Amino acid sequence: MDRGSEYPSRKFRCACRKLGVFQSMGRVGSCFTNAVSEAFNNVLKVEYIHRRAFAT
């Protein structure tokens, strides 16, 4: 995560709250903050993207 301005913004926080999503932002330089989400995204990419043929 790049800790950009969008993630901690009020508008994004409100959207997450409405959807029941819990936000989490770790310290700068911590290698463990994104480990779970990165692993999940990798599984999605491998299982969905790489195993399908898309028209475009």
N, C-alpha and C positions, 0 to 999 in steps of 0.2 A: 504494500500500500504506500502511496506517495504522500499521504496526509495532506492532500490538496484541500482547497477551500470548499469544494462541493460536499464532501463527506461530513464534516462537522457543522454544516450550515443549518440554520433553523428550519428552512423549508424541507430539507432532506430528513432531518430529525422528526419533524411532524409526520412526514409520509411514512417513515419507518414505524412510528408509534401507532398510526392508524392501521397498518398492516400486521401489527404484533411482532415486528422484527426487533431484536435486541442488538443494538450497536455495541461494538467493542473496538477500542483503539489503544494499542500498546505503546510502550515507550519507543522513542527513536532509537534505531540500532538493534532492537530486539529481534532475533531471528525466529522466535516462536510465535509472534503475533499473528501471522498469516498461515501457519502450517496446516491447520485443519481446513480452512477455506481453499487454500491452494491445492491440497490433496483432493478435495471434492471436485474442484474445477477440472483437475487433471483427469479424474475418472469420467466426468461428463464428456470431455473432449475425446478421450480414447474410445469410450463405449458408444458415443453418439456420432461424433463428427467423422472419425476415421473409419467407421464401419458402414458408412452410407455413401451412396453416389447421388450427387445433387445435379440438377439440370443446369445450373449456372455456376 
